[in-house]
Amino acid sequence: MSFNDRGIGPIPAKWRGGNICQINKLNGSSKVPCNRKLIGARFFNKAFESFNGKLPRSQQTARDFVGHGTHTLSTAGGNFVPGASIFGIGNGTVKGGSPRARVATYKVCWSLTDAESCFGADVLAAIDQAISDGVDLISVSAGGETSTSSEAIFTDEVSIGAFHALARNILLVASAGNDGPTPGSVVNVAPWVFTVAASTLDRDFSSNITIGNKTITSFTVVNAVDAKFANVSSRDAQFCRPGTLNPSKVKGKIVACVREGKVKSVSEGQEALSAGAKGVILKNQPKVSGRTLLSEPHVLSTISWHEDHPKTRQHSIDLIPTDIKSGTKIRMSQAETFYGRKPAPVMASYSSRGPNKVQPSILKPDVTAPGVNILAAYSLFASASNLITDTRRGFPFNVMQGTSMACPHVAGTAGLIKTLHPNWSPAAIKSAIMTTATTRDNTNKPITDTFENTLANPFAYGSGHIRPNSAIDPGLVYDLTIIDYLNFLCASGYNQQLISSLNFNMTFKCSGSHSINDLNYPSITLPNLGLNVVNVTRTVTNVGPPSTYFVKAQLPGYKIIVVPNSLNFKKIGEKKRFQVVVQATSVTRRRKYQFGELIWTNGKHIVRSPITVRRK
């Protein structure tokens, strides 16, 4: 099985006992005395080589040649580093989500050009090795193809590896995928995986353009379709695909192309450069990319834009006509860094969406985190744009995007929680991050999708955008054990043989009566509700001081009652059970998902769970 993204970086959030040992160079060695097994960087390529043949000896190393693994690992656990920037832009101090962590990295992807060259067997081998090495958390910025098979959680390597990790009390965080905005495209959907979507942050890299022949530095714009070779189709030309642009029509000009890639659009600029262009204007496909603009290390001056850019946004390029006419004179400014952008966060267009096609009763993704224009460490051996033809090397930092970048933000946050609460279970850590997430942006309005005037929903952001400061003190958590997950599988109708194949190291047999609606998950999803009343059971554990929590619940189009409506906790660790009673009404629309929420609050803590219901 191949994977869509590169890189896997398990993160020990806290090492206990003896001296801390770490390999500081990917191809180096360490002689630091250590009272435990030395780990730092490993590589796994047996599955790749069995299919593609032996790798050259120079590539049989944990060294990162493409930059993805370095970027994600530093996002999760990088230390404080001042003076970080890319081409002098975005200058400041960077840090990872858990900056005092000790990190280990496991290389599983091998092609320098094909992003789908990560083989599942290598991924699973790396996860199992990380477990053996004693890590506390695992961050996997990788995912397989979207599946509709209900048995996918038994065959998907990340799902299997995450279950192995769970059996050792280790939380595995994974990316949701980059196939949005297609509904049902989310991957890594097993309930024991912590699945992360991608959204924007309030920092932006922007440029201005001036239209008109005002200075001698202005350049003429030519539409890619007007500059194509005669034998090239207009569709290929509009995307500036390789070999489409005629140098006699492009040389010395700025080419207007349509952005084709969802999370990467640098090849368009390479074609323009090869044809002799001086710059590129990349226009979004409105129904695919919406308002998501990517800042990338292009091989020549490039500006991205979309035609429905909000008029209130400053330093924008919304003066460009919808149809750029060849012959227009424009001047492009240097990029600048802007902070405090509003609204933020906004869901990234490419972030994969629910519903969960494998387990419809589990909401996926679980949360969203920053995954657009992320500045982090980069491999000195990778080209800036990651194109083979790009000779630029030696950049310690770079800007990248994808749910791969969002995943380590959550892993780093989990590392902080693990440090402060070392005895919390993986489910408790996951619950703390989910129930404290927000569904509002920095204008205090509901989070929007990348498409103009469209509100995002839980299929885009799960429980919401993470808030690390709140997650370390969630008040209540929804806890789970491995037995709870196994009972859920029994209730889902899986046969004993399948469950035993996943549960590799303990004897378990389905027994008793269990409901798939009663898995103690921090969200509630009822994908096929009939006309009858449905009771959903949940249990919360108090992890704060003694207090009384009161409930608020709303689900438009449905009748919803919570029993009891208050919970009085007298000590830390005390558990309380409650029921959520849901019933369709006469105005409930069939076959359409409706979204609501359940909130427990004691005046200080707000413990929020999304509710997703569809009447069959």
Secondary structure, 3 states (H helix, E strand, C coil): CEECCCCECCECCCCCCCCCCCCCCCCCCCCCCCCCCCCCEEECCHHHHHHHCCCCHHHCCCCCCCCHHHHHHHHHHCCCEEEEEECCEEEEEECCCCCCCCCCEEECECCCCCCCCEEHHHHHHHHHHHHHHCCCEEEECCCCCCCCCCCHHHCCHHHHHHHHHHHCCCEEEEECCCCCCCCCCCCCCCCCCEEEEEECCCCEEECCEEECCCCCCCEEEEEHHHHECCCCCHHHHHCCCCCCECHHHHCCCEEEEECCCCCCCCHHHHHHHHCCCCEEEEECCCCCCCCCCCCCCCCCEEEEECCCCCCCCCCCCCCCCCCCCCCCEEEECCCEEECCCCCCCEECCCCCCCCCCCCCCCCCCCEEEECCCEEEECCCCCCCCCCCCCCCCCCCEEEECCHHHHHHHHHHHHHHHHHHCCCCCHHHHHHHHHHCCECECCCCCECECCCCCCECCHHHHCCCECCHHHHCCCCEECCCCHHHHHHHHHHCCCCHHHHHHHCCCCCCCCCCCCCHHHCCCCCEEEEEECCCCEEEEEEEEECCCCEEEEEEEECCCEEEEEECCEEEECCCCCEEEEEEEEEECCCCCECCEEEEEEEEECCCCEEEEEEEEEEC
